[in-house]
Amino acid sequence: MENNITEIDEDNLLFRFRGNLLISGNDLPAHAELSWKELDIGGIKLKQDSPCERCKMVNIDQDTSESIYKPLSILGQNKFENKSVFGIYMNREDTQKCKMRVGQQCTVIKKYI
């Protein structure tokens, strides 16, 4: 495989980033999550802990161990505080059990200025 990001299918690429939640929307610009301070997903309140700094593992196909440098090099073109980031870590203050489901509404409650 050449180092061409278009040769990686979307599911494989998303798997490499190992996210717990994937939030999509028509009006979300790239890196929108970096501005989110608090979210509500189906009534569950989450607060941003920090941006997720990425390492070389995103370059490795988890099924074949094949390496392609393109994912990390693309992230490196748009650094945040001089770091290659993609995604955010979030915390929940409420410790009661809850369930999130595919398709639940996600609302940004507060943003960083």
C-alpha positions as CSV (number, residue, x, y, z in Angstrom):
1,M,0.0,0.0,0.0
2,E,1.3,3.4,-0.9
3,N,1.1,6.2,1.7
4,N,-2.2,7.5,0.3
5,I,-5.1,8.1,2.8
6,T,-7.7,7.5,0.2
7,E,-6.6,3.8,0.2
8,I,-7.9,3.4,3.7
9,D,-11.6,2.8,4.0
10,E,-13.6,4.9,6.5
11,D,-14.4,2.1,9.0
12,N,-10.7,1.1,9.1
13,L,-9.6,4.7,9.6
14,L,-12.1,5.3,12.4
15,F,-11.1,2.0,14.1
16,R,-7.5,3.2,14.2
17,F,-8.5,6.3,16.3
18,R,-10.3,4.0,18.8
19,G,-12.9,6.5,19.8
20,N,-15.7,5.6,22.3
21,L,-18.2,8.1,20.8
22,L,-18.5,9.4,17.2
23,I,-20.5,12.5,16.9
24,S,-21.6,13.6,13.4
25,G,-23.6,16.5,12.1
26,N,-24.1,18.5,8.9
27,D,-22.6,21.8,10.3
28,L,-19.6,20.5,12.2
29,P,-16.3,22.0,11.1
30,A,-13.1,20.1,11.5
31,H,-11.9,20.0,15.1
32,A,-15.2,21.5,16.4
33,E,-14.9,19.3,19.5
34,L,-11.9,21.3,20.7
35,S,-14.3,24.2,21.5
36,W,-16.8,22.0,23.4
37,K,-16.6,22.6,27.2
38,E,-19.8,20.7,28.1
39,L,-22.1,18.4,26.2
40,D,-25.5,16.8,26.8
41,I,-26.0,13.4,25.1
42,G,-29.5,12.0,25.7
43,G,-29.6,13.7,29.1
44,I,-26.1,12.6,30.1
45,K,-23.9,15.6,30.9
46,L,-20.2,15.4,30.0
47,K,-17.4,17.9,30.5
48,Q,-14.2,18.1,28.4
49,D,-11.1,17.0,30.2
50,S,-8.5,17.7,27.5
51,P,-7.8,17.3,23.8
52,C,-6.6,13.8,22.8
53,E,-3.0,13.9,21.6
54,R,-2.4,11.3,19.0
55,C,0.6,9.0,18.6
56,K,1.9,6.8,15.8
57,M,-0.6,4.0,16.5
58,V,-3.1,5.7,14.2
59,N,-0.7,4.9,11.3
60,I,-1.0,1.1,12.0
61,D,-3.8,-1.1,10.6
62,Q,-4.9,-3.0,13.7
63,D,-5.8,-6.1,11.6
64,T,-2.7,-6.4,9.4
65,S,0.0,-4.4,11.3
66,E,0.7,-2.6,8.1
67,S,1.9,1.0,8.6
68,I,1.0,4.1,6.6
69,Y,2.2,7.5,7.8
70,K,-0.6,9.5,6.2
71,P,-3.2,9.7,9.1
72,L,-0.7,11.3,11.6
73,S,0.9,13.5,9.0
74,I,-2.5,14.9,8.0
75,L,-3.3,15.7,11.7
76,G,0.1,17.3,12.0
77,Q,-0.9,19.9,9.4
78,N,-3.4,21.4,11.9
79,K,-1.8,21.4,15.3
80,F,-3.5,22.5,18.5
81,E,-1.2,24.1,21.0
82,N,1.7,22.6,19.0
83,K,0.3,19.0,19.3
84,S,-1.3,16.6,16.8
85,V,-4.8,16.2,18.3
86,F,-8.0,14.5,17.2
87,G,-10.9,14.2,19.5
88,I,-11.3,15.0,23.2
89,Y,-11.4,13.3,26.5
90,M,-14.6,13.8,28.4
91,N,-15.7,13.1,32.0
92,R,-19.0,12.6,33.7
93,E,-19.5,13.9,37.2
94,D,-22.7,11.9,37.8
95,T,-21.8,8.4,38.9
96,Q,-25.3,6.9,38.4
97,K,-25.6,4.2,35.7
98,C,-26.8,5.4,32.3
99,K,-27.0,4.2,28.7
100,M,-26.1,6.0,25.6
101,R,-27.6,4.9,22.3
102,V,-26.8,5.4,18.7
103,G,-28.8,8.3,17.3
104,Q,-29.2,10.2,20.6
105,Q,-29.2,14.0,20.3
106,C,-25.9,15.7,21.2
107,T,-26.2,19.3,22.4
108,V,-23.2,21.6,23.1
109,I,-24.1,23.3,26.4
110,K,-21.0,25.4,26.8
111,K,-18.1,26.3,24.6
112,Y,-14.6,27.7,25.3
113,I,-14.4,31.3,24.2
